[in-house]
């Protein structure tokens, strides 16, 4: 499953990191210059300079609760 997201500040990166740490499955953030584990605060900090990011989760995971948690980061 893929979600289009935006991280605009270090505070956003910290919030997304805390959300990702709650889930037992892998959550990745992909950008134009590479990708980072959403559970890695340093990796997310490097993504904050990019505007168009994708949050990627394996399709086999139940993402309903995660979708609610990341609502503020979704690009509509």
N, C-alpha and C positions, 0 to 999 in steps of 0.2 A: 504494500500500500504506500502511496506517495502523497504528501501534502505540500502545497506551496506555502512557504512561510517567509517571514521577514524578522530579522533581528537587527535592531537599530542602535543598540547601546550595550555597554557591558552589563548593565542591570538586567536587560532582557536575556542576555546570555546566561547570567546566573540563575534567573527564574526558570529558563528552559532546562538548564542543567539539573536543578532540583526536581523538576517534573520528571525528567528522564530517569533519574536515579530511583524513582518509586517503582519502576516496572522491571520485571525479571528478564525481558527480552531485549535484543539489540535495537538501538535507535540510532540512525545515522543522519548526518546533515551533509548534503551534497551542494557544492557551489561550483562556480566556473573554474576555480583554481584547484579543486580537489574535494576531499571529504573529511569529516571528523566524526568521532564517536560523540553522540550527544551527552554521554555521561562523563566526558572529559571537558572540564571547564576551560582549560587552555585551548583545546581544539575549537570550542565554541567562540572563544575570544577572537581567534583568528578569522572566524567567519563573520564577525560583526561588521566588517568593512564592505561586505557584499550585500547587495540589496535583494537579489533573487536567489533564494535557497529552496532546497527540497528536503523535507523530512521523510526518511525512508524506513519502513518497517516491513519485515517479512509478512506475506499475506496470511500465513498460518496463525498469526497472533490475533487475539481479540483486541481491537483498538477503540472500542466505544468509549471507555473511560478516558483514554488518552486524548481522543478527539475533543472531549469536553475540556480537559485540562489545557490543551494548546490553543483553544479558540482565539485568544487574544493575539496569537502570532500568525494566524492564517491570513493569507492574502485572498481577498474576495474579488 
